[in-house]
Amino acid sequence: MGGALAVGGPLDEAGPSPGPGADRSAPGIPPTPIPSPPPSPTPRPVEFTLLAAGDLLTHSPVVASAGGTDDPDFTPLLAGLDAWVQGADLALCHLEVPVAPKGTAPSGYPLFGAPPGLVRDLQEQGWDGCSTASNHSVDRGYDGVTATIRRLAAAGMGFAGTARSADQQDEPQRYVLTREGREITVAHLAATYGLNGLPMPPDAPWAVDLIDADRLVQQARAAREDGADVVVVSLHAGVEYTEELTEQQEEVVRRLARSREVDLVIGHHAHIPQRIDRLGKGPDGAGMWVAYGLGNLLSNQSADCCDVRTSNGVLLSATFAQDAPGDPVRMTDVSWTPTTVDIGGGHDVLALPDALEDPAATTLSGAELAARQERVRDAVGDAAPEREEPPETTGPPPQVLPRDR
């Protein structure tokens, strides 16, 4: 018979193997190192560029150059700006004229009605939205207001300054840009000084936003409280064919700057370029930029009818940046590019830096192109530098949020 295992033998001396929960700090058992968590990646700064342009006016000769009133194609007229529009992260035009209501013919000055295909062609070029408040907003009545909104919405474009309801009027147009997993929201507001003496549609007092500095400040503040990182205001104001600013332009812009709610003001109506400037205050006291007038993007105006400077426009490029998630989004750079319309070439819209490189591609002489460039330089001033190359996109296109939420 076998005897019992003696107490104190070798197995006892070594002891059992430690289990999963055993104390490895005991003598003779080395501790298991606990791996350190990987360091959190340093957030990368993000930025995007907003592009804005001058007045879009579909005078009858412009429509004729696009092929007439049946189904005009504005693509060839606008093609000279393709690289500039498509290189921007957010592109905002100013549709000064309403779209002709369904069942009616397009019309030119003095009561405009743009061919519906204009909106299609703007969207295809890369414009994300337009300001629509102007002195011509009700040229075709309330039907023109709603036709314009329907066309823009159907094209997936935003609109600011006109509305189909009181609730819609209270909503800014929002654009959401996604960069590095972050969502940055831009709110766009717009208003006009008047309606050329035409009445506001009596059953639709919300149809067009008229300039009211206090209301614009309230709307900008509400947009910030609702999550907007950037607030842009378009103002249709001033006196046509003059670089001199009106009291209304200066006072409203000062009021917006003092509110510290608005990042950028974009001006229209004079049909000629006006100065670009930076005012004090603005968000975080960092200042607020304003382009008082961006001239004409597309029109039939020239020295033959109006003023030699009406052949010109301005592309405004504004760069915004955010250092890290939760940080404010602030404007870090502003620049501008002169444009012109080659009426003799079929109302071709040209970026002057491009045209000056190849004057033979236009009906304008090199001397005339240079003269037009100098006129823009004189009007804009030296607060911001001139840009000679198109911007480059920094991410996917913006999401255009519906106005009726």
Secondary structure, DSSP 8 states (H G I E B T S, - for coil): ------TTSHHHHH-----TT--TTSTT-----------------EEEEEEEEEEE---HHHHHHTT-SSS---HHHHGGGHHHHHHSSEEEEEE-S-B--TTS--B-TTS-BB-THHHHHHHHHT--EEE--STTTTTTHHHHHHHHHHHHHHTT-EEESB-SSHHHHHS-EEEEEEETTEEEEEEEEEEES--TT----TT-TTSB-B--HHHHHHHHHHHHHTT-SEEEEEEE-S-TT--S--HHHHHHHHHHHHHT--SEEEEESSSSB--EEEES--GGGS-EEEES-BBEEE-S-STTTT-GGGGEEEEEEEEEEESSTTS--EEEEEEEEEEEEEGGGTSEEEEHHHHHH-GGGSSS-HHHHHHHHHHHHHHH-SSS-B--S-----SS--EEE-S--
